[in-house]
Amino acid sequence: VSLEAGILEPLHMEQFYSTPAAVQESLLTPEAAPFPEPPDPKTCSPRDYLEYYIFPVLLPGMAELLHQAKKEKCFERRRTKFIACDFLTEWLYNKNPKRKDESFTEFFSIPFVNEWLKDHPRPPIPLSLLLSEEEASIVIQSFWRGYRVRCDSEIQELRQWQKQLREEKNIFQRVKEFWAKQEAK
């Protein structure tokens, strides 16, 4: 990120990854802050605040977010189950220096997230986004095989016979009569 003349210019990922590792590290670590001592957060300029307090924390989170998005194939598909804001919230919460000695906390276990979701429940994620490609192909294949089997003339004849049997013996009526007798006892 370039902060010349107070204008934020995005650093494209190709540029970032083509830079040497030492420069990448200096862009993403708080030790690379240009200040010898931290400025007072209440009195410093917005630019100093961003450069010292925000970017050293947020940039590594954004880099990790992009890596995770690539793993989740977000750049290959229009829709995915990956929610970038949730990932970044979880990452920032767990990387908080105030929580240094605490164990990893999943997104839905974070206290303020729990409180928010009580008042603002999310709609369920569609099954099409929850299934992996392999699981989805198994569901599609099983449906197709079932359809092909039901189209078989012998199976249709068997299903017709079962339907007639149910109608002739009137099983539902017999069950009702049975329970009526049981309740009368």
Secondary structure, DSSP 8 states (H G I E B T S, - for coil): -B-GGG--B---HHHHHHS-HHHHHHHH-GGG-S-SS---TTTS-HHHHIIIIIHHHHHHHHHHHHHHHHHTTTTT-S--S--HHHHHHHHHHHT-GGGTTS----GGGSHHHHHHHHHS------HHHHS-HHHHHHHHHHHHHHHHHHHSHHHHHHHHHHHHHHHHHTHHHHHHHHHHHHHH-
